[in-house]
Amino acid sequence: MAAKKKEKSADDFWREYEESTGEKVLARTIGQYLSGWDEFDAVSDTPLWGLAIVTSGGFRFHHFPQHNWLDTIFRPESVSSKEKTLFVPKDRITNAILTKESGWLKKLLGPVRSMITVRYTGDDSSEKELKVQTEFKTDGFAENLQLISGKF
């Protein structure tokens, strides 16, 4: 008889995530990274999907490995095949904006998406802008980013 693998619940996943980061998760959603993080921009030519997360310590975009047969054939070591996390500490966040699609035609033709824009100070003290397009619920996302940064 084969041993059955125990499936992890969503609550277990988030509890373990908080334990591994040492920070409380305040808001989360699924999204696609678009721009604003040099490490991701330099190596990726495919969309990066993952979790956009606001924690008590800052903003994270956690990309999990993606595999499809085209990646395997053409890009066996692409960035999308590796787990990556970008992190902007709360003391570097200067602004956070959540923009929701509002056109009735867009709402009629597909899911309503939102854009999270996080403005932050880079390592070289320059102003940078990170963009993530979200697919699901974003309630409280920008508000939590603004609260943790303490600059609003």
C-alpha positions in Angstrom: 0.0 0.0 0.0 1.5 3.4 -1.0 1.7 6.1 1.5 -0.7 8.9 0.8 0.9 12.4 0.6 -0.7 14.8 3.0 -2.0 17.9 1.2 -1.3 21.2 2.8 -4.2 23.6 3.4 -4.0 27.2 2.5 -4.0 28.1 6.2 -1.0 25.8 6.7 0.8 27.4 3.8 0.3 31.0 5.1 1.2 30.0 8.7 4.5 28.5 7.4 5.1 31.6 5.2 4.8 33.8 8.2 7.1 31.6 10.2 9.7 31.6 7.4 9.7 35.4 7.0 9.1 36.2 10.6 6.5 38.7 9.5 2.7 38.9 9.6 0.9 38.6 6.3 -1.5 41.6 6.0 -2.8 41.2 2.4 -2.2 38.9 -0.5 -3.3 38.3 -4.1 -2.2 36.4 -7.2 -0.6 38.5 -9.9 1.8 39.0 -12.8 5.0 40.9 -12.3 5.3 43.6 -15.0 8.3 45.8 -14.3 10.5 47.6 -11.8 12.9 45.1 -10.3 16.2 44.9 -12.1 16.9 41.2 -11.3 13.6 40.1 -12.8 13.8 42.6 -15.8 17.3 41.5 -16.8 16.6 37.8 -17.2 13.0 37.3 -17.9 11.4 37.2 -21.3 8.3 35.3 -20.1 5.5 36.5 -17.8 6.3 35.9 -14.1 3.3 34.9 -12.1 3.2 34.6 -8.3 1.9 35.9 -5.1 1.9 39.7 -4.3 2.1 39.9 -0.5 2.1 42.8 2.0 3.7 41.8 5.3 4.4 43.7 8.4 7.9 44.2 7.0 7.2 45.3 3.5 6.1 44.2 0.0 7.0 40.8 -1.5 6.4 39.3 -4.9 7.0 35.5 -4.6 7.4 33.8 -8.0 7.0 30.0 -8.0 8.5 27.8 -10.7 6.5 27.6 -13.8 6.8 24.6 -16.2 5.3 24.0 -19.6 6.6 22.0 -22.5 7.9 25.1 -24.4 10.0 26.2 -21.5 11.4 22.7 -21.2 12.4 22.6 -24.9 13.6 26.1 -25.5 14.6 27.5 -22.1 15.6 24.7 -19.7 17.1 27.2 -17.2 14.8 30.2 -17.6 14.0 32.5 -14.6 10.5 31.1 -14.7 11.8 27.7 -13.7 13.4 29.0 -10.5 11.7 30.2 -7.3 12.4 33.9 -6.8 11.2 36.6 -4.3 11.6 40.3 -4.6 11.3 42.2 -1.3 10.9 46.0 -0.7 11.4 46.8 3.0 8.7 49.0 4.4 11.1 51.9 5.1 11.9 52.1 1.4 8.3 52.3 0.2 7.4 55.9 -0.7 4.0 55.4 -2.2 1.5 52.6 -3.1 -1.3 52.9 -5.6 -4.0 50.4 -6.5 -5.6 51.2 -9.9 -8.7 49.2 -10.8 -10.0 48.8 -14.4 -13.1 50.9 -14.7 -14.2 50.7 -18.3 -17.5 48.9 -18.7 -16.3 47.2 -21.9 -13.3 45.8 -20.1 -15.5 44.6 -17.3 -17.9 43.0 -19.8 -15.2 41.2 -21.9 -13.0 39.8 -19.1 -12.1 39.7 -15.5 -11.6 43.0 -13.8 -7.8 43.4 -13.1 -6.0 45.8 -10.9 -2.6 47.3 -11.1 -0.5 47.6 -7.9 2.2 50.3 -8.3 4.8 50.4 -5.5 7.1 53.4 -5.5 10.3 52.8 -3.5 13.8 54.0 -3.0 16.4 51.8 -4.6 19.8 50.8 -3.3 21.4 53.7 -5.1 18.8 56.1 -3.5 17.0 56.6 -6.8 13.2 56.5 -7.0 11.9 53.3 -8.6 8.5 52.0 -9.5 7.4 48.4 -9.3 4.3 47.2 -11.2 2.2 44.1 -10.6 -1.1 43.3 -12.4 -3.4 41.4 -10.1 -6.0 38.7 -11.0 -8.0 38.4 -7.8 -9.2 40.3 -4.8 -7.1 43.3 -3.8 -9.1 44.7 -0.9 -6.9 46.3 1.6 -3.7 45.9 -0.4 -2.7 49.5 -1.0 -4.1 50.6 2.3 -1.8 48.0 4.1 1.2 49.1 2.1 0.5 52.7 3.1 0.0 51.8 6.8 3.3 49.8 7.1 5.4 52.4 5.4 4.1 55.1 7.7 4.5 57.8 5.1 0.8 58.5 4.3 
